[in-house]
């Protein structure tokens, strides 16, 4: 065991349970690695490249977890909700096991990762209403029934997209820092090797999907490609 690893506590006394519990830091490392190096990038790739090809009427069915038409949205949303929930659990266990916040580089990167991840969840809950001319709630002869933050691309929706999409990539940046610095403190050669291999796999996948033209515009994919839709009209010459 290295000098750095020897500073990690190997057991912790839990007063509530009245017993001492052995600490397995490798479980923490595997959990966080799986979440931020595997699950989160998969959810990002799915929302970027999993959207359906734009059609005249878009996706007309209701957004729902059991609706296959929205699998790409649901996978991204609930996959990341699960990631943040598990990350909070991993952080709580680490804080209890180590006796508080250590202030190390790893803990700072980790705290920023989870904090920004929580902000991603909050921003997703504030994205606004959906709406749509051809959405299941829309009535052909009643434009008022078409209204929605997404369909009308309101300032609220613009702010959400500007923050959520950009901040997501920065969150992954902090996650790489957390995982990398963690593996420098607690050596796990297999995970270290995978940390270099997995990003290359995602890179190759990303390049391939870009080459195939699978990055469909989200607004057109959901609402249709016609110029009668507000945001399509706004981008008529784009």
Residue frames as qw, qx, qy, qz and C-alpha x, y, z in Angstrom:
[[0.000, 0.888, 0.461, 0.000, 0.00, 0.00, 0.00],
 [0.398, 0.520, -0.031, 0.755, 1.34, 3.49, -0.93],
 [0.221, -0.140, -0.467, 0.845, 1.90, 6.29, 1.58],
 [0.320, -0.110, -0.145, -0.930, -1.12, 8.13, 0.17],
 [0.652, -0.251, -0.599, -0.391, -3.42, 5.15, 0.51],
 [0.492, -0.158, -0.725, 0.456, -2.25, 4.51, 4.06],
 [0.061, -0.016, 0.300, -0.952, -3.90, 7.77, 5.13],
 [0.554, -0.232, -0.428, -0.676, -7.33, 6.42, 4.26],
 [0.504, -0.262, 0.621, -0.541, -9.26, 5.16, 7.31],
 [0.276, 0.085, -0.924, -0.251, -10.02, 1.47, 7.10],
 [0.288, -0.485, -0.825, 0.047, -12.94, 1.45, 9.52],
 [0.151, -0.366, 0.057, -0.917, -15.44, 3.85, 11.05],
 [0.049, -0.279, -0.845, 0.453, -17.57, 3.73, 14.18],
 [0.271, -0.417, -0.442, -0.747, -21.27, 4.46, 13.55],
 [0.129, -0.079, 0.633, -0.759, -22.83, 5.64, 16.80],
 [0.661, 0.033, -0.039, -0.748, -26.37, 5.18, 15.51],
 [0.848, 0.098, -0.484, -0.194, -25.63, 1.51, 14.89],
 [0.647, -0.648, 0.366, -0.165, -23.36, 1.12, 17.88],
 [0.911, -0.038, 0.330, 0.246, -20.75, -0.75, 15.88],
 [0.137, -0.660, 0.488, 0.554, -17.56, -0.34, 13.87],
 [0.814, 0.509, 0.261, -0.103, -17.82, -0.94, 10.13],
 [0.595, -0.214, 0.477, 0.611, -14.97, -1.82, 7.79],
 [0.334, 0.780, -0.038, -0.528, -14.50, 0.66, 4.94],
 [0.685, 0.152, 0.577, 0.419, -14.01, -0.57, 1.37],
 [0.061, 0.679, -0.118, -0.722, -12.87, 2.46, -0.63],
 [0.125, -0.092, 0.797, 0.583, -12.75, 0.44, -3.82],
 [0.159, 0.589, 0.792, -0.003, -16.56, 0.25, -3.74],
 [0.044, 0.829, 0.171, -0.531, -16.73, 4.05, -3.66],
 [0.102, -0.494, 0.545, 0.670, -14.27, 4.27, -6.56],
 [0.166, 0.175, 0.896, 0.372, -16.13, 1.73, -8.68],
 [0.137, 0.723, 0.641, -0.220, -19.50, 3.41, -7.99],
 [0.046, 0.821, -0.004, -0.569, -18.35, 6.91, -8.90],
 [0.149, -0.334, 0.704, 0.609, -16.36, 5.71, -11.90],
 [0.208, 0.349, 0.888, 0.215, -19.36, 3.80, -13.23],
 [0.129, 0.808, 0.476, -0.323, -21.63, 6.81, -12.78],
 [0.055, 0.876, -0.087, -0.472, -19.45, 9.58, -14.21],
 [0.105, -0.484, 0.704, 0.509, -17.28, 7.75, -16.73],
 [0.103, 0.138, 0.938, 0.301, -19.94, 5.40, -18.12],
 [0.108, 0.635, 0.751, -0.144, -23.57, 6.24, -17.28],
 [0.049, 0.784, 0.142, -0.602, -23.42, 10.04, -17.63],
 [0.010, -0.419, 0.573, 0.704, -21.58, 10.05, -21.00],
 [0.113, 0.262, 0.918, 0.276, -24.04, 7.46, -22.33],
 [0.095, 0.737, 0.592, -0.310, -26.97, 9.67, -21.30],
 [0.016, 0.700, -0.159, -0.697, -25.33, 12.65, -23.04],
 [0.065, -0.180, 0.786, 0.588, -24.72, 10.72, -26.26],
 [0.131, 0.454, 0.880, 0.051, -28.31, 9.43, -26.26],
 [0.125, 0.805, 0.376, -0.442, -29.88, 12.90, -25.94],
 [0.008, -0.635, 0.378, 0.673, -27.55, 14.24, -28.63],
 [0.162, 0.280, -0.786, -0.527, -27.89, 11.45, -31.17],
 [0.131, 0.213, 0.962, -0.112, -30.99, 9.50, -30.12],
 [0.378, 0.458, 0.247, -0.766, -33.60, 12.02, -31.22],
 [0.635, 0.414, 0.647, 0.088, -35.86, 10.82, -34.06],
 [0.293, 0.100, 0.455, 0.835, -35.40, 12.15, -37.58],
 [0.240, 0.346, 0.217, -0.881, -37.60, 15.25, -38.09],
 [0.182, 0.406, 0.841, 0.308, -40.92, 14.63, -39.80],
 [0.084, -0.505, -0.350, -0.784, -43.81, 16.88, -40.84],
 [0.562, -0.660, -0.260, -0.425, -45.69, 16.43, -37.57],
 [0.019, -0.577, 0.641, -0.506, -42.90, 15.62, -35.11],
 [0.245, -0.097, -0.927, 0.269, -43.61, 13.52, -32.03],
 [0.406, -0.416, -0.269, -0.768, -47.33, 13.79, -31.34],
 [0.709, -0.397, -0.582, -0.003, -47.65, 11.44, -28.38],
 [0.456, -0.858, 0.053, -0.230, -47.53, 12.52, -24.75],
 [0.265, 0.574, -0.679, 0.373, -44.19, 12.67, -23.00],
 [0.829, -0.414, 0.146, -0.347, -44.17, 9.67, -20.68],
 [0.300, -0.576, 0.760, 0.004, -41.74, 7.21, -19.22],
 [0.642, 0.092, 0.760, -0.024, -43.57, 4.27, -20.82],
 [0.604, 0.750, 0.115, -0.244, -43.89, 5.92, -24.24],
 [0.804, -0.033, 0.357, 0.475, -41.30, 4.45, -26.62],
 [0.426, 0.792, 0.194, 0.391, -41.40, 7.54, -28.83],
 [0.138, -0.921, 0.213, -0.294, -39.66, 9.43, -26.02],
 [0.936, -0.217, -0.127, 0.248, -37.11, 6.76, -25.05],
 [0.582, 0.381, -0.144, 0.704, -34.16, 9.09, -25.81],
 [0.186, -0.669, 0.107, -0.712, -35.56, 11.84, -23.59],
 [0.812, -0.521, -0.028, -0.263, -36.54, 9.50, -20.77],
 [0.899, -0.003, -0.192, 0.394, -33.19, 7.70, -20.81],
 [0.353, 0.475, -0.199, 0.781, -31.34, 11.01, -20.55],
 [0.380, -0.632, 0.062, -0.673, -33.62, 12.47, -17.88],
 [0.853, -0.463, 0.033, -0.241, -34.07, 9.53, -15.56],
 [0.871, 0.146, -0.235, 0.405, -30.59, 8.15, -16.19],
 [0.284, 0.481, -0.290, 0.777, -29.09, 11.41, -14.95],
 [0.577, -0.594, 0.074, -0.555, -31.56, 11.65, -12.06],
 [0.964, -0.233, -0.120, 0.049, -30.38, 8.20, -11.01],
 [0.677, 0.340, -0.263, 0.597, -26.74, 9.23, -11.45],
 [0.056, -0.601, 0.257, -0.755, -27.13, 12.24, -9.15],
 [0.787, -0.484, 0.004, -0.383, -29.07, 10.23, -6.57],
 [0.953, -0.072, -0.159, 0.246, -26.37, 7.56, -6.44],
 [0.472, 0.481, -0.255, 0.693, -23.62, 10.21, -6.40],
 [0.356, -0.660, 0.182, -0.636, -25.17, 11.89, -3.38],
 [0.930, -0.349, -0.016, -0.111, -25.19, 8.52, -1.65],
 [0.839, 0.205, -0.187, 0.468, -21.55, 7.96, -2.56],
 [0.159, 0.614, -0.242, 0.735, -20.59, 11.39, -1.25],
 [0.629, -0.609, 0.090, -0.475, -22.51, 10.87, 2.00],
 [0.970, -0.193, -0.080, 0.121, -20.79, 7.55, 2.66],
 [0.656, 0.373, -0.207, 0.622, -17.36, 9.06, 1.88],
 [0.112, -0.683, 0.194, -0.695, -17.95, 12.00, 4.24],
 [0.804, -0.514, 0.072, -0.290, -19.04, 9.71, 7.05],
 [0.960, -0.004, -0.095, 0.262, -16.17, 7.30, 6.48],
 [0.576, 0.374, -0.172, 0.706, -13.50, 10.02, 6.30],
 [0.384, -0.531, -0.471, 0.590, -14.91, 12.08, 9.16],
 [0.088, 0.847, 0.180, -0.492, -15.90, 15.12, 7.08],
 [0.595, 0.798, 0.025, 0.089, -14.73, 17.18, 4.13],
 [0.810, -0.243, 0.085, 0.527, -10.99, 16.74, 3.66],
 [0.067, 0.922, -0.103, -0.367, -10.35, 19.73, 1.39],
 [0.542, -0.229, 0.638, 0.497, -8.15, 17.67, -0.93],
 [0.184, 0.301, -0.506, -0.787, -8.07, 18.21, -4.69],
 [0.153, -0.186, -0.936, -0.258, -10.19, 15.09, -5.12],
 [0.031, -0.557, -0.723, 0.407, -12.81, 16.26, -2.63],
 [0.114, 0.537, 0.000, -0.836, -12.99, 19.70, -4.30],
 [0.220, 0.152, -0.706, -0.655, -13.43, 18.22, -7.76],
 [0.146, -0.300, -0.943, -0.013, -15.95, 15.75, -6.38],
 [0.034, 0.559, 0.532, -0.635, -17.94, 18.43, -4.57],
 [0.206, 0.443, -0.236, -0.840, -18.09, 20.61, -7.70],
 [0.177, 0.001, -0.873, -0.455, -19.16, 17.64, -9.80],
 [0.119, -0.455, -0.870, 0.144, -22.05, 16.69, -7.56],
 [0.042, 0.562, 0.298, -0.770, -23.02, 20.32, -6.94],
 [0.234, 0.346, -0.420, -0.806, -23.20, 21.07, -10.66],
 [0.167, -0.146, -0.939, -0.264, -24.99, 17.78, -11.22],
 [0.012, -0.540, -0.721, 0.434, -27.65, 18.85, -8.73],
 [0.152, 0.531, -0.021, -0.833, -27.98, 22.18, -10.57],
 [0.170, 0.098, -0.769, -0.609, -28.54, 20.21, -13.77],
 [0.109, -0.402, -0.908, 0.047, -31.45, 18.40, -12.13],
 [0.023, 0.613, 0.423, -0.667, -32.90, 21.66, -10.81],
 [0.145, 0.405, -0.342, -0.836, -32.58, 23.36, -14.20],
 [0.131, -0.104, -0.897, -0.409, -34.31, 20.40, -15.87],
 [0.062, -0.545, -0.792, 0.269, -37.27, 20.82, -13.53],
 [0.047, 0.699, 0.190, -0.688, -37.49, 24.50, -14.52],
 [0.280, -0.030, 0.643, 0.712, -37.39, 23.99, -18.29],
 [0.378, 0.246, -0.002, -0.893, -41.03, 25.05, -18.71],
 [0.735, 0.300, 0.478, -0.374, -44.01, 23.66, -20.58],
 [0.501, -0.001, 0.735, 0.457, -43.93, 21.69, -23.82],
 [0.425, 0.639, 0.105, -0.632, -46.77, 22.72, -26.14],
 [0.222, -0.175, 0.789, 0.546, -46.90, 22.20, -29.88],
 [0.522, 0.238, -0.220, -0.789, -49.23, 22.54, -32.86],
 [0.735, 0.106, -0.590, -0.317, -49.23, 18.78, -33.44],
 [0.033, 0.196, -0.854, 0.480, -48.65, 17.70, -29.85],
 [0.204, -0.371, -0.903, -0.069, -51.47, 15.64, -28.35],
 [0.074, -0.595, -0.524, 0.605, -52.82, 18.68, -26.49],
 [0.009, 0.289, -0.264, -0.920, -52.90, 20.88, -29.59],
 [0.478, 0.589, 0.622, -0.196, -56.13, 21.60, -31.46],
 [0.485, 0.271, 0.467, 0.688, -55.81, 22.55, -35.16],
 [0.023, 0.734, 0.385, 0.560, -58.27, 25.46, -34.92],
 [0.483, -0.866, -0.117, -0.048, -57.11, 26.79, -31.54],
 [0.523, 0.593, -0.365, 0.491, -53.61, 28.41, -31.56],
 [0.394, -0.691, 0.361, -0.487, -53.89, 29.01, -27.83],
 [0.950, -0.232, 0.177, -0.114, -53.69, 25.25, -27.32],
 [0.815, 0.438, -0.198, 0.323, -50.32, 25.18, -29.09],
 [0.030, -0.864, 0.323, -0.384, -48.59, 27.45, -26.61],
 [0.907, -0.368, -0.059, 0.199, -45.69, 26.16, -24.55],
 [0.299, -0.843, 0.335, 0.297, -42.21, 27.28, -23.51],
 [0.564, -0.175, 0.678, 0.438, -40.57, 24.76, -25.80],
 [0.477, 0.585, 0.598, 0.270, -42.86, 25.30, -28.80],
 [0.120, 0.977, 0.152, 0.084, -42.77, 29.12, -28.55],
 [0.711, 0.173, -0.199, 0.652, -39.10, 29.03, -27.56],
 [0.274, -0.931, -0.157, -0.182, -39.72, 31.55, -24.81],
 [0.102, 0.770, -0.488, 0.398, -36.95, 33.38, -22.91],
 [0.718, -0.449, 0.453, -0.278, -37.44, 30.83, -20.12],
 [0.965, 0.168, 0.190, 0.064, -36.74, 27.97, -22.50],
 [0.556, 0.729, -0.245, 0.317, -33.79, 29.80, -24.08],
 [0.234, -0.741, 0.513, -0.365, -32.22, 30.37, -20.67],
 [0.878, -0.234, 0.388, -0.157, -32.74, 26.72, -19.77],
 [0.906, 0.384, 0.055, 0.172, -31.11, 25.44, -22.95],
 [0.313, 0.812, -0.341, 0.356, -28.22, 27.92, -22.74],
 [0.391, -0.639, 0.565, -0.345, -27.44, 26.86, -19.18],
 [0.896, -0.133, 0.373, -0.199, -28.32, 23.17, -19.21],
 [0.885, 0.445, -0.025, 0.135, -26.49, 22.20, -22.39],
 [0.336, 0.753, -0.407, 0.393, -23.35, 24.22, -21.64],
 [0.441, -0.616, 0.510, -0.406, -23.14, 23.42, -17.94],
 [0.982, -0.035, 0.122, -0.142, -23.51, 19.71, -18.65],
 [0.785, 0.467, -0.256, 0.316, -20.16, 19.56, -20.41],
 [0.036, 0.680, -0.481, 0.552, -18.45, 21.49, -17.62],
 [0.782, -0.403, 0.300, -0.370, -19.93, 19.05, -15.11],
 [0.980, 0.161, -0.038, 0.111, -18.28, 16.19, -16.98],
 [0.427, 0.672, -0.384, 0.468, -15.00, 18.14, -16.90],
 [0.364, -0.604, 0.490, -0.513, -15.13, 18.30, -13.11],
 [0.955, -0.131, 0.158, -0.216, -16.07, 14.62, -13.03],
 [0.825, 0.414, -0.267, 0.276, -12.91, 13.71, -14.94],
 [0.107, 0.656, -0.481, 0.571, -10.91, 15.74, -12.43],
 [0.678, -0.445, 0.353, -0.467, -12.62, 13.98, -9.52],
 [0.997, 0.047, 0.037, -0.039, -12.08, 10.50, -10.89],
 [0.669, 0.550, -0.324, 0.381, -8.50, 11.20, -11.98],
 [0.063, -0.639, 0.499, -0.582, -7.45, 12.77, -8.69],
 [0.822, -0.336, 0.253, -0.384, -9.22, 10.00, -6.78],
 [0.978, 0.166, -0.072, 0.104, -7.30, 7.30, -8.61],
 [0.404, 0.636, -0.433, 0.494, -4.07, 9.17, -7.90],
 [0.379, -0.548, 0.494, -0.559, -4.83, 8.88, -4.18],
 [0.738, -0.110, 0.610, -0.268, -6.24, 5.37, -4.21],
 [0.151, 0.438, -0.746, -0.478, -4.58, 3.26, -6.87],
 [0.751, 0.229, 0.579, -0.220, -6.79, 0.91, -8.88],
 [0.207, -0.342, 0.657, 0.639, -4.87, 0.00, -12.07],
 [0.258, 0.399, 0.838, 0.270, -7.88, -1.46, -13.88],
 [0.101, 0.872, 0.433, -0.204, -9.98, 1.67, -13.42],
 [0.173, -0.715, 0.276, 0.619, -7.00, 3.84, -14.35],
 [0.261, -0.065, 0.777, 0.569, -6.64, 1.93, -17.61],
 [0.175, 0.618, 0.756, 0.128, -10.36, 2.15, -18.29],
 [0.031, -0.828, -0.203, 0.522, -10.25, 5.89, -17.69],
 [0.057, -0.515, 0.503, 0.692, -8.11, 6.20, -20.82],
 [0.144, 0.106, 0.905, 0.386, -9.88, 3.54, -22.87],
 [0.160, 0.634, 0.731, -0.194, -13.53, 4.48, -22.26],
 [0.135, 0.762, 0.036, -0.632, -13.22, 8.13, -23.43],
 [0.018, -0.353, 0.705, 0.615, -11.64, 6.86, -26.65],
 [0.140, 0.330, 0.924, 0.136, -14.60, 4.53, -27.17],
 [0.142, 0.773, 0.479, -0.391, -17.02, 7.42, -26.63],
 [0.002, 0.640, -0.314, -0.701, -14.94, 9.60, -28.96],
 [0.074, -0.077, 0.858, 0.503, -15.08, 7.02, -31.74],
 [0.124, 0.550, 0.824, -0.063, -18.83, 6.58, -31.21],
 [0.072, 0.776, 0.219, -0.587, -19.40, 10.34, -31.24],
 [0.006, -0.476, 0.533, 0.699, -17.39, 10.80, -34.46],
 [0.106, 0.148, 0.926, 0.332, -19.23, 7.94, -36.15],
 [0.110, 0.682, 0.693, -0.207, -22.68, 9.31, -35.24],
 [0.047, 0.735, -0.053, -0.674, -21.67, 12.80, -36.37],
 [0.066, -0.268, 0.741, 0.612, -20.48, 11.34, -39.68],
 [0.070, 0.359, 0.912, 0.186, -23.82, 9.56, -40.11],
 [0.159, -0.319, -0.202, -0.912, -25.66, 12.85, -39.53],
 [0.442, -0.460, -0.770, 0.014, -27.53, 11.62, -36.46],
 [0.190, -0.288, -0.411, 0.844, -27.40, 14.94, -34.61],
 [0.014, -0.620, -0.620, -0.480, -30.96, 15.97, -35.43],
 [0.080, -0.334, 0.164, -0.925, -32.26, 19.34, -34.30],
 [0.026, -0.222, -0.865, 0.449, -34.31, 18.80, -31.15],
 [0.348, 0.380, 0.243, -0.822, -36.99, 21.38, -31.94],
 [0.522, 0.310, -0.495, -0.622, -37.59, 20.05, -35.46],
 [0.272, 0.051, -0.961, 0.002, -37.50, 16.44, -34.27],
 [0.046, 0.297, 0.787, -0.539, -40.18, 17.10, -31.64],
 [0.311, 0.563, 0.328, -0.692, -42.44, 19.66, -33.33],
 [0.677, 0.581, 0.438, 0.113, -41.92, 19.03, -37.04],
 [0.523, -0.122, 0.279, 0.796, -39.84, 20.68, -39.75],
 [0.206, 0.756, 0.506, 0.360, -42.49, 23.07, -41.12],
 [0.269, 0.233, -0.107, 0.928, -41.89, 26.83, -41.13],
 [0.409, -0.655, -0.334, -0.541, -45.25, 27.43, -39.44],
 [0.734, -0.511, -0.347, 0.281, -43.58, 26.59, -36.13],
 [0.144, -0.989, 0.021, 0.034, -42.18, 29.68, -34.33],
 [0.497, -0.661, 0.455, 0.331, -38.57, 28.62, -33.82],
 [0.658, 0.216, 0.574, 0.437, -38.32, 27.10, -37.31],
 [0.288, 0.888, 0.283, 0.220, -39.59, 30.38, -38.77],
 [0.304, -0.919, 0.189, 0.164, -37.02, 32.27, -36.70],
 [0.463, -0.470, 0.644, 0.387, -34.27, 30.11, -38.21],
 [0.748, 0.579, 0.230, -0.229, -35.72, 30.08, -41.73],
 [0.553, 0.771, -0.315, 0.023, -32.38, 30.81, -43.38],
 [0.315, -0.624, 0.707, -0.111, -30.26, 28.60, -41.13]]
